[in-house]
Amino acid sequence: MKRKMEWCLENWKLGVHLILKTKRFGVNNEWWCKFDSMFGVSFCKRMWMLIRIYPIIDNYKQMKFRARIGFVDGKTCEMLGWK
C-alpha cells in the first residue's frame, strides 16, 4: 500500500493530464510543458467534461488500457490493481 501511494504521489500530474486532457499541465509528468499535448482540449471542452462526468470516467478507462498494453511495466500495473 505504501509503494502504491508513493507511485501515485510521483505521477499525479500525468494522471491529471490524461484524465482531464490538459494541454500543457502534467505533460511528461512535468508541471508545465512548452508544447501543447496532442491529447489536450480547450478550457471550454474541459469544463463541459467536468459537468457531464462520463468523459472523465472514459478517460480513466483509456488510461488503464494504455497502461495494460505496455506503456507501464507489469509490476506497476499489478501494484495499482490494473492487471
BELZIMO-V704602 format. One record per backbone hydrogen bond with DSSP energy under -1.0 kcal/mol. NH is the residue of the N-H (numbers start at 0). CO is the residue of the C=O. Records with the same first field share a line. If there is no record, write none. Layout:
BEGIN
NH->CO / CO
END
This chain:
BEGIN
4->0
5->1
6->2
7->3
8->4
9->5
10->6
14->10
15->11
16->12
17->13
18->14
19->15
20->16
25->29
28->25
29->26
32->23
36->22
40->20
45->41
46->42
47->43
48->44
49->45
50->46
51->47
52->48
53->51
55->52
56->52
57->53
58->54
59->55
60->56
61->57
62->58
63->59
64->60
65->61
66->62
67->63
68->64
70->65
71->66
76->72
77->73
78->74
79->75
81->76
END
